[in-house]
Amino acid sequence: MTTTEIVLPGIVEPDGLRVEHRELPRPGAGEALIRVEATGVSFAEQQMRRGKYYDQPPFPFVPGYDVVGTVLEADDPTLAGRRVAALTKTGGWRSHVVLPTADLVPVPDGLDAAEAETFVVNGITAWQMLHRVARVRRGGTILVHGASGGVGTTLVQLARAAGISVIGTASARNQDVVTALGATAVDYRGDVPARVRELAPAGVDAVFDHVGGPGIVDSFRLLAPGGTLVAYGSASTKDDPGNSRLPVLKLLARLLWWNALPNRRRAHFYNVWGGKRNLPRFRARLAEDLTAVFGLAVSGTLQPQVAARLPLTEAAKALTLAESGTVTGKVVLVP
């Protein structure tokens, strides 16, 4: 038996991805062989193909930040046949993967594999930024940049479920989606700071910013006293030449400087892999948070935003679509 995988050979356009086949891997002690039913296209893969993801492995490698699938074989026989989800960072764009059983989170009945996939890295990221980092209280107001994207749509829904008002930036074509999710939509091409000040004259309780670049200054200035800026990317610099780590390091330095000032505001850089040095605690927290997100999805509180479902072998088309800026939610690959 063989497994199909998508290989990123170097800095290439999406059509430079390679479809390859190799012998089906076998699980070892503490591992499980999973038949992948859904894997996603995240912003991370868009950066990786440019060689711009902060700590990506050397080329060539198989991308794929997260997976949902069914356990085929494991040293723990009770796992066989169970649908599970896992955060992988790389390696998910395969028809079969071998993962540590300790990294697997059960997927509840009632969730379609592609729908569940939209909540893995996006759900963990949104939940932890909102509830573990910013800790916004009921009745607060937040600003979500890129509110029509994968993380953005999940973050908007989680905030609304927690009784938090949301202002969300999006393109003109995607504002209806943001509004339907319960947020006040703002065109990101307009004067965002002026519009946000109209909507929240005293400032917002938190800003979630994946864009970085010069606009991060406006994000910080829009905070109310006691507010929190959560930066979790530097999308505005994805096409800049030079060292891929430099924009992130500059952003971290700016956040540290702001935290050193007596301005009654906080600034954080969120990394979903933060805290992994304490692996048992990291795994327990991840499982707890993803389980909470899945529970809200099963109850109907969260609506999955599947932008498109494409076969794994059409990963190039899926990546092109995800990068087009024309879709809302997440593009999902279905092996």
C-alpha positions as CSV (number, residue, x, y, z in Angstrom):
1,M,0.0,0.0,0.0
2,T,1.1,3.5,-0.7
3,T,0.4,7.0,0.6
4,T,0.0,10.1,-1.5
5,E,1.7,13.3,-0.4
6,I,2.2,16.9,-1.6
7,V,5.8,18.0,-1.6
8,L,6.9,21.7,-1.5
9,P,10.3,21.4,-3.3
10,G,11.5,25.0,-2.8
11,I,10.4,28.6,-3.3
12,V,7.9,28.0,-6.1
13,E,4.5,29.2,-7.3
14,P,1.6,27.0,-6.3
15,D,1.9,25.0,-9.5
16,G,5.4,24.0,-8.5
17,L,4.0,21.6,-5.8
18,R,4.7,18.0,-6.5
19,V,2.3,15.0,-6.1
20,E,4.3,12.0,-4.9
21,H,3.7,8.5,-3.7
22,R,5.6,6.4,-1.2
23,E,5.2,3.3,0.8
24,L,2.6,3.5,3.6
25,P,4.3,4.3,6.9
26,R,3.9,2.0,9.9
27,P,3.3,3.3,13.4
28,G,5.8,2.7,16.2
29,A,5.4,2.6,19.9
30,G,3.1,5.4,21.1
31,E,2.0,6.3,17.5
32,A,-1.0,5.9,15.3
33,L,-1.5,5.5,11.6
34,I,-4.3,7.9,10.5
35,R,-6.2,7.9,7.2
36,V,-6.5,11.6,6.6
37,E,-10.1,12.7,5.7
38,A,-9.4,16.5,5.7
39,T,-6.4,18.8,5.9
40,G,-6.4,22.6,5.4
41,V,-4.7,25.4,3.6
42,S,-3.6,28.0,6.1
43,F,-1.7,31.2,5.9
44,A,1.3,29.3,7.1
45,E,1.6,27.3,3.9
46,Q,1.3,30.5,1.9
47,Q,4.3,31.8,3.7
48,M,6.2,28.5,3.5
49,R,6.1,28.4,-0.3
50,R,7.8,31.8,-0.2
51,G,10.3,30.6,2.3
52,K,8.9,33.2,4.7
53,Y,7.5,31.1,7.6
54,Y,9.5,31.8,10.7
55,D,10.7,28.3,11.6
56,Q,9.8,26.2,8.6
57,P,12.0,23.1,7.8
58,P,14.5,23.1,4.9
59,F,13.2,22.2,1.5
60,P,11.8,19.8,0.3
61,F,9.1,19.0,2.8
62,V,5.4,18.2,3.0
63,P,3.3,21.1,4.2
64,G,0.0,20.8,6.1
65,Y,-0.6,22.4,9.5
66,D,-3.4,20.2,10.8
67,V,-5.4,17.1,10.0
68,V,-8.7,15.3,10.7
69,G,-8.9,11.6,10.0
70,T,-9.6,8.1,11.3
71,V,-7.2,5.9,13.2
72,L,-6.4,2.8,11.2
73,E,-3.8,1.3,13.5
74,A,-2.2,2.1,16.9
75,D,-0.5,0.3,19.7
76,D,-3.5,1.3,21.8
77,P,-6.2,-0.9,20.1
78,T,-9.0,1.2,21.6
79,L,-8.1,4.0,19.2
80,A,-8.7,2.0,16.0
81,G,-11.7,3.4,14.1
82,R,-11.9,6.7,16.0
83,R,-12.0,10.0,14.2
84,V,-9.4,12.4,15.6
85,A,-7.8,15.8,14.9
86,A,-4.2,16.9,15.4
87,L,-2.0,19.9,15.0
88,T,1.0,19.0,12.9
89,K,2.7,22.3,11.6
90,T,4.0,20.3,8.6
91,G,3.3,16.9,7.1
92,G,-0.5,17.1,7.0
93,W,-0.9,17.2,3.2
94,R,-0.8,13.4,3.0
95,S,-3.4,10.7,2.5
96,H,-2.0,8.9,5.6
97,V,0.1,10.2,8.5
98,V,1.7,8.7,11.5
99,L,1.4,10.8,14.6
100,P,2.1,10.4,18.4
101,T,-1.1,9.2,20.0
102,A,-0.6,11.9,22.7
103,D,-1.2,14.6,20.1
104,L,-4.6,13.3,19.0
105,V,-7.9,15.0,20.0
106,P,-11.2,13.1,19.6
107,V,-13.6,14.6,17.1
108,P,-17.2,14.3,18.3
109,D,-19.9,12.7,16.3
110,G,-22.0,15.1,14.2
111,L,-19.1,17.0,12.8
112,D,-18.2,16.4,9.1
113,A,-14.4,15.9,8.7
114,A,-14.0,19.0,6.5
115,E,-16.1,21.1,8.9
116,A,-14.1,19.8,11.9
117,E,-10.9,20.7,10.0
118,T,-11.8,24.3,9.8
119,F,-11.7,24.5,13.7
120,V,-8.4,22.8,14.4
121,V,-5.6,25.4,14.0
122,N,-8.1,28.2,13.5
123,G,-10.2,27.2,16.6
124,I,-7.2,26.7,18.9
125,T,-5.7,30.0,17.8
126,A,-8.9,32.0,18.1
127,W,-9.9,30.4,21.5
128,Q,-6.5,30.9,23.1
129,M,-6.1,34.5,21.8
130,L,-9.5,35.5,23.1
131,H,-9.7,33.6,26.3
132,R,-6.2,32.9,27.4
133,V,-4.3,35.9,26.2
134,A,-6.6,38.9,25.9
135,R,-9.2,37.5,28.4
136,V,-11.9,39.9,27.2
137,R,-14.9,40.0,29.4
138,R,-18.6,39.8,28.5
139,G,-19.8,43.2,27.4
140,G,-16.4,44.2,25.9
141,T,-15.6,45.3,22.4
142,I,-12.8,43.9,20.2
143,L,-11.4,44.7,16.7
144,V,-10.6,41.7,14.5
145,H,-8.5,42.3,11.4
146,G,-9.2,39.9,8.6
147,A,-12.6,39.0,10.0
148,S,-13.6,37.0,6.9
149,G,-10.6,34.7,7.0
150,G,-10.2,31.3,8.7
151,V,-9.1,32.5,12.1
152,G,-11.2,35.7,11.8
153,T,-14.5,34.0,11.2
154,T,-13.9,31.7,14.1
155,L,-12.8,34.5,16.4
156,V,-15.9,36.6,15.6
157,Q,-18.2,33.7,16.4
158,L,-16.4,32.8,19.6
159,A,-16.5,36.4,20.8
160,R,-20.2,36.8,20.0
161,A,-20.9,33.6,21.8
162,A,-19.1,35.1,24.9
163,G,-21.2,38.3,24.8
164,I,-18.5,40.4,23.2
165,S,-19.1,43.0,20.5
166,V,-17.0,42.7,17.4
167,I,-15.7,45.2,14.8
168,G,-14.3,43.2,11.9
169,T,-12.3,44.4,8.9
170,A,-12.8,42.8,5.5
171,S,-12.8,43.6,1.9
172,A,-16.0,45.2,0.5
173,R,-17.0,41.8,-1.2
174,N,-16.7,40.0,2.1
175,Q,-18.4,42.4,4.5
176,D,-21.8,40.7,4.2
177,V,-20.2,37.5,5.6
178,V,-18.7,39.4,8.6
179,T,-22.1,41.1,9.3
180,A,-23.9,37.7,9.1
181,L,-21.6,36.4,11.8
182,G,-22.7,39.2,14.1
183,A,-19.9,41.7,13.7
184,T,-19.9,45.3,12.5
185,A,-17.9,45.2,9.2
186,V,-15.4,47.8,8.3
187,D,-13.7,48.1,4.8
188,Y,-10.0,47.5,5.4
189,R,-9.2,49.7,2.4
190,G,-10.8,52.7,4.1
191,D,-9.8,54.8,7.1
192,V,-10.0,52.0,9.6
193,P,-8.8,54.0,12.7
194,A,-11.3,56.7,12.1
195,R,-14.2,54.3,11.6
196,V,-13.3,52.3,14.7
197,R,-13.1,55.5,16.8
198,E,-16.6,56.3,15.6
199,L,-17.9,52.9,16.7
200,A,-15.8,52.7,19.9
201,P,-14.9,56.3,21.0
202,A,-13.3,55.1,24.2
203,G,-11.2,52.5,22.4
204,V,-11.6,48.7,22.1
205,D,-10.7,46.1,24.7
206,A,-8.6,44.1,22.4
207,V,-7.2,44.1,18.8
208,F,-6.3,40.9,17.0
209,D,-3.8,41.7,14.3
210,H,-2.3,39.2,11.8
211,V,-1.2,41.9,9.4
212,G,1.8,43.5,11.2
213,G,3.8,46.2,9.4
214,P,3.2,49.9,9.9
215,G,-0.5,49.3,10.7
216,I,0.3,47.7,14.0
217,V,0.8,51.2,15.4
218,D,-2.8,52.1,14.7
219,S,-3.9,48.8,16.3
220,F,-2.2,49.7,19.5
221,R,-3.5,53.2,19.5
222,L,-7.1,52.0,19.2
223,L,-6.9,50.2,22.5
224,A,-8.8,51.5,25.5
225,P,-6.9,51.8,28.8
226,G,-6.4,48.3,30.0
227,G,-6.8,46.9,26.5
228,T,-4.7,44.2,24.9
229,L,-3.1,44.0,21.4
230,V,-2.7,40.4,20.2
231,A,-0.4,40.2,17.2
232,Y,-0.2,36.8,15.5
233,G,1.5,37.3,12.2
234,S,3.1,39.7,9.7
235,A,1.0,39.2,6.6
236,S,1.8,42.6,5.2
237,T,5.5,41.6,4.8
238,K,4.9,38.2,3.2
239,D,6.3,39.3,-0.2
240,D,9.1,41.4,1.2
241,P,12.6,40.3,0.1
242,G,15.3,39.4,2.7
243,N,15.4,37.4,5.9
244,S,12.1,35.9,6.8
245,R,12.7,36.3,10.5
246,L,13.4,40.0,10.4
247,P,9.8,41.3,10.2
248,V,8.8,39.1,13.2
249,L,11.8,40.2,15.2
250,K,11.0,43.8,14.5
251,L,7.4,43.2,15.6
252,L,8.5,41.5,18.8
253,A,10.9,44.4,19.6
254,R,8.1,46.9,19.1
255,L,5.7,44.9,21.4
256,L,8.3,44.7,24.1
257,W,8.9,48.4,23.9
258,W,5.2,49.2,24.3
259,N,4.9,46.9,27.3
260,A,7.8,48.7,28.9
261,L,5.9,52.0,28.7
262,P,3.5,53.2,31.4
263,N,0.5,53.3,29.0
264,R,-2.0,51.0,30.8
265,R,-2.1,48.8,27.7
266,R,-0.6,45.4,26.9
267,A,0.9,43.9,23.8
268,H,1.5,40.2,23.1
269,F,2.7,38.1,20.2
270,Y,0.7,34.9,20.0
271,N,2.3,31.7,18.8
272,V,0.1,28.5,18.8
273,W,3.3,26.5,19.6
274,G,4.2,28.7,22.6
275,G,4.8,26.7,25.8
276,K,5.7,23.5,23.9
277,R,8.8,23.1,26.1
278,N,6.5,21.9,28.8
279,L,5.0,19.2,26.4
280,P,2.5,17.6,28.8
281,R,1.0,20.9,29.7
282,F,1.0,22.1,26.1
283,R,-0.9,19.0,25.0
284,A,-3.4,19.1,27.8
285,R,-4.2,22.8,27.1
286,L,-4.5,22.2,23.4
287,A,-6.8,19.3,23.9
288,E,-8.9,21.2,26.4
289,D,-9.3,24.2,24.1
290,L,-10.0,22.3,20.9
291,T,-12.5,20.1,22.7
292,A,-14.3,23.3,23.9
293,V,-14.4,24.6,20.3
294,F,-15.7,21.3,18.9
295,G,-18.4,21.3,21.6
296,L,-19.6,24.8,20.4
297,A,-19.6,23.5,16.8
298,V,-21.7,20.5,17.7
299,S,-24.2,22.7,19.5
300,G,-24.5,25.0,16.5
301,T,-23.0,28.0,18.3
302,L,-20.1,27.9,15.8
303,Q,-20.8,27.6,12.1
304,P,-17.9,26.1,10.1
305,Q,-16.7,28.3,7.2
306,V,-15.6,25.9,4.5
307,A,-14.5,28.1,1.6
308,A,-14.0,25.1,-0.8
309,R,-13.3,21.4,-0.7
310,L,-10.7,20.1,-3.2
311,P,-9.0,16.8,-3.7
312,L,-5.5,16.5,-2.2
313,T,-4.0,16.1,-5.6
314,E,-5.3,19.5,-6.5
315,A,-3.3,21.2,-3.7
316,A,-1.9,23.7,-6.2
317,K,-5.3,24.9,-7.2
318,A,-6.3,25.0,-3.5
319,L,-3.3,27.1,-2.6
320,T,-4.0,29.5,-5.5
321,L,-7.6,29.9,-4.3
322,A,-6.6,30.5,-0.7
323,E,-4.1,33.2,-1.8
324,S,-6.6,34.9,-4.1
325,G,-8.3,36.9,-1.4
326,T,-11.7,36.0,-2.9
327,V,-12.9,33.4,-0.4
328,T,-14.2,33.4,3.2
329,G,-13.3,30.8,5.7
330,K,-10.8,28.0,5.0
331,V,-10.0,26.0,1.9
332,V,-9.9,22.3,2.7
333,L,-8.1,19.4,1.0
334,V,-9.9,16.1,1.0
335,P,-7.6,13.1,0.2
